[in-house]
């Protein structure tokens, strides 16, 4: 779940790079919060409250990939 989102001012292939604070609720284990920075489509920018798909490293939950 997206808790907050902010534009970094950077662009990758004309798509904005955003920094998001995410609340991650895994199938097993406790929920946790993490920051992620990624390029998003300008026509599909996530909003606060949106549920998005991610992958994370279970051994190091600070390593997150937004899908």
Phi, psi and omega in degrees: 000134180280120179268323177206157180214139180217141178282135179271346183091352179269156177232144171233117184052042179068010175257137183290146173262128182238155174249126183238143170259123186242143170257113185259127178243094181287162178297323180234136178098173183283156175289155178211162178249146183210152174261139179224142177239126184205158173277140179231155177293137180292343178265357180220051180286127179298153177240161177303132181097343179293146173263126179235158179270135177222167168233146179218158178275115182297332179281336180216090187292355175282347178267105185233142176236121178277128182265000000 
